[in-house]
């Protein structure tokens, strides 16, 4: 008679076997998170916690973008499992960023969008990035310049232009997220973009675009004819 798998080791071994033999695409979302959590919580059935996390954060994208404080509030999540989730997020974003840096941004647009969506789409507060480009449209600096509330973060034209001058930037791409998931631009988004573009033009600093990132997609002000 086979002994019951009371500690879950047999189930974990089967997950590991599927992962190693056939790749992560053979695992469901909750199985991926479940196995990740077993590395941080080795002597516990982590399937219920994995399902709770996916439900709490609205899926794997929201979970892997969640901050440490939000993750730590979920029952059963200590420092080790929180760190496991965050290291996967950091590695994924680092990998996507590596696809952006070595090539001209305007000819590598989809890679840029993939990186920005992974980094910003699921944050629960508004964040603003400024991407600084050189005269060849290569990324020279990617800076998080503001973080605010669920619907607002401050950005000041003078500070953006001063930083561009300090870095010798030839062009900028402004980026911010809408935590609501709706990526439609507001009147304030449009006005601010035009103000920064007007301030940069006489100094030889172009604003290529302003991208608004949401959980359900993105909007390019340039593509919409608003810049």
Secondary structure as UniProt FT lines:
FT   TURN            6..7
FT   HELIX           9..22
FT   HELIX           24..26
FT   HELIX           29..40
FT   TURN            42..43
FT   HELIX           47..56
FT   TURN            57..58
FT   HELIX           60..65
FT   HELIX           68..72
FT   TURN            75..76
FT   HELIX           79..101
FT   HELIX           105..107
FT   HELIX           109..120
FT   TURN            121..122
FT   STRAND          127..133
FT   TURN            135..136
FT   STRAND          139..147
FT   HELIX           157..167
FT   STRAND          171..177
FT   TURN            179..180
FT   HELIX           187..201
FT   TURN            202..204
FT   STRAND          206..214
FT   TURN            215..216
FT   STRAND          217..220
FT   TURN            221..225
//
